[in-house]
Amino acid sequence: MNAQPVTRDEVLALVQSQLAEILEKTPSDIVEDADFEQLGADSLALIELVEALEESLASRSEGFHIDDEDLEGLTSVRLAVDYVTSKLQAA
């Protein structure tokens, strides 16, 4: 099974839609330059985001996983998207 690589734009759209759902906002409210703190995303919201991303991306990248210790460094939408994109490319 050779899945299409996930593009950075797809990752951004996925982060925006998942985070919007978790924070009860619209995806257009989730701008790439926003810090999670500005958006009102606490650690619980970020854990939910990680779980949603892992679930969504598991079919595209077998065993996709975000390490808990990496979470504290992911403080903005852009950092999260870059992190997920680089993990997917390394897989």
N, C-alpha and C positions, 0 to 999 in steps of 0.2 A: 504494500500500500504506500504509494508515494504521493502524499498530500501536497497541494500547492503551498509554497511558503506564504506566511502571513505577512502582509505589508505593514509598514509603520502606520499608514492611514487607517488600515483595518483595526490595528491595536488601539489607536486613538479613538476611533468610533466606538469600539467595544468598551473601553474605559469610560467614555462619556455616557454611554447608554446605561451601563451597569451602575455607575456612581449616581447618575440622575435618579435611577430607580431607588437606590438605597437612601439617598438624601431627599427624596420626594421633590426633585427639581426637574426641569426639562433639560435634555442633552445640550441644548444651546447655552444653558447657564454654566456648563462645565467647560470653561475655556482652558486651552492648553497652558497658559501662563499662570493659572490660579494655583495657589498653595492649598493643600487640603484643609489647613486651618481656616483660611479665608472662606472656604466653601462650607465650613461647619462640619467637616468630616473628622470624627474622633477615632480613637484606635479601634473601637468596635466596628465602625463603618469601614475602616480600612481592611479589617479582617474579613468582613463580608465581601468587600471588593475582591480581595485575593482569592477567596473561595469561588466567587462567581467567575473570575478570570481563569482559574485553574480548570473549572468545570467546562467553560466555553472552549478553551484552547486544547483540552485533552484530546479531542478528536482530530485536531490539526497537527499536534505535536505530542507524540506518545509520551506519557509520563511527565508532562509539563508541570513544574512545581516552582513556587516562589518560596525561597527560604525565609523563615521567620526572622533570622538575624539581619536579613537585608531590608526588612520592612521599615526599620527606623530611619534608614537613609532616604526613603521614598517620601518626600514631603510635598511634592507637587504633581500635578497631572503630567507635566512634561517629563519629570524624572521617572515616574511610573511607566509611562509609554516607552521611554528609551530603554529602561531596564527590561521590560517584557520583550521588546523587539530584539534586544541583544541576546537574551536568553533563548528566544526562538531561533535566532540565526545560528547560535552555537550548538543547538540540539542536533 
